[in-house]
Every structure is written in C-alpha cells, then in structure tokens.
C-alpha cells in the first residue's frame, strides 16, 4: 500500500464501511461484552485487516509483463542503445530490475 497510491482509497472505504456497520452495533454489543474487550477486538481486527490489505496489493510481475520487458530490452539491444558489453554487466542488470520495478508500479 505504501508504494501504491491507488490503494489509499481502498483503505478509506474499509474504514467507512466498518464505521457504518459498527456504529449502530456498538450499543448492542456493549450490553453483552465489556467495553475493554470490544476495544481490544476492534484493534486486533484492524491490524489483521491492514496486514491482509498490504499483502493483497503486493504487485507481482505477470508473464505478459515479463515478455513486454524482455521485448523492450531486446529492441534496445538490437538498436544499439545497449551495447553487448553493457548487457552483461551487473549495473545493467540492476538498472533493468529497477526499470521493471517502476513499470510494475
């Protein structure tokens, strides 16, 4: 979520829905469950929800994205933008990985 700005709206929607559902239920639950345990349960459920949200939005490179990246690199190599010597250096590999990362974000 931290690197995915589009996910911020989802976190707001989660809070909105939870608030709309729990506000009317709170007095009913408070009659049966002490306030302390309601608070602890709420905090635990929020932590679990946000951890799940972070893992849901973790971006993975699909085969299609991988193929597009490989095609772009092959085109650059064929056009001479990347020389044969550069294609094999660690710096180039790191630059390619960084470029792939920015394409997936």
Steps between C-alpha positions, in 0.01 A plus 500: 500500500784739577622499139154470346310829515187344351470279809452799731137537393439134584624553855256790536213287372586229751487749786174651370322165471627383837381823662156479339456140612646527849351833614144363533625165633718648774224561760360151444843338530594716799205360697642148465875560469701737723635811325860395563460177303312676220788746468764225500302298244462805280872577510593141420254484209635829356858376519407173330302684230784738417758219491277309258453816294876547467542143376205530261656797322847354471571520129637202318632501147280292271631305202359763265682781681821295502470438125447873434809590704709239319377628161590859592848396612556294187391796286743730682778245459422463128486878443833553675364691801654225712834360386584131529753574774248701700241227471710273716607737779353493846412869480290437190319212666428720801381779272273257317360374831437857612328579169284187536408608851389844381297344219308283746416787733 
